């Protein structure tokens, strides 16, 4: 699965809830997940938890991008074209 497919699946599954929550509160959820990732990385003892927190951050980033009509795949390709 690529970034576009994952973002589309997140939209299909969560867009209505994300829209009802709004951009500001969805952003706060993303920040909370980044904090949980930071805690997991600081402990560095539970690799499975670290993986889960990375996935949570990415999922919430996709939700926020969906609310803002940002295609993450296109944005990454444009911003980091020298790396591709």
C-alpha positions, 0 to 999 in steps of 0.5 A, a space after each residue: 500500500 502506498 501513501 495515497 491508498 492509505 490516505 484514501 482508506 483513512 478518508 473512507 473510514 474516518 472523514 465524517 468523524 474527523 469533519 465533525 470533530 473539526 480541524 483544530 481538535 483533529 490537530 490536537 489529537 495528532 499532537 497527542 499522538 506525537 507526544 505518545 511517540 516521544 514517550 515511547 521513543 524515550 523508553 526505547 524498550 517496547 519496539 511494538 509500542 514504538 511501531 504502533 505510535 508511529 502508525 498512530 501519528 501517520 494515521 492522524 496526519 492523514 486525517 488532518 491532511 484529508 480535512 485540509 484537502 492535502 494530498 500527502 503523496 503529491 505534497 511529498 513528491 513535490 517537496 522531496 523530489 530530489 530524494 525520489 
